[in-house]
Amino acid sequence: MQQVRGGVGGSGAAEPVIPPYVKHSLTPLGDELVEHLLPLFRWILDHAADIVG
């Protein structure tokens, strides 16, 4: 798999099995992005009732 522009994407390795299986992994930049997004996702979950109204 090719990396997404900016290096945030990841890579994957196809396994020769049925059904097809691909192991995916993020780049270091993608891992860093996840560290920043998780607190935002937690905040959204904590405030979902107020957001939806």
C-alpha positions in Angstrom: 0.0 0.0 0.0 1.3 3.5 -0.8 1.6 6.2 1.8 -0.9 9.0 1.8 0.4 12.5 0.9 2.2 14.0 3.8 3.2 10.7 5.4 0.1 10.4 7.6 -1.1 7.2 5.9 0.4 3.8 6.5 1.5 0.6 4.9 0.0 -2.8 4.5 1.1 -6.3 3.8 -1.2 -8.7 2.1 -1.3 -12.3 3.4 -1.8 -15.1 0.9 -4.8 -16.6 2.6 -8.5 -17.0 2.0 -10.3 -14.8 2.8 -7.7 -12.1 2.0 -6.1 -10.5 5.0 -4.0 -7.3 5.1 -2.0 -6.1 8.1 -2.1 -2.3 8.3 0.1 0.1 10.3 0.4 3.8 10.6 3.5 5.9 10.0 5.1 7.6 13.0 3.3 10.8 11.8 0.0 9.0 11.8 0.6 7.6 15.3 1.3 11.2 16.5 -2.0 12.4 14.9 -3.9 9.6 16.7 -2.4 10.9 20.0 -3.9 14.3 19.3 -7.3 13.0 18.1 -8.1 10.6 20.9 -8.7 13.4 23.5 -11.0 15.1 21.0 -13.0 11.9 20.5 -13.2 11.3 24.2 -14.5 14.9 24.7 -17.2 14.3 22.0 -18.3 11.1 23.7 -18.5 12.8 27.0 -20.6 15.6 25.6 -22.6 13.8 23.0 -25.9 14.3 24.7 -25.3 18.0 24.9 -24.1 18.2 21.3 -27.1 16.4 19.9 -29.4 18.4 22.1 
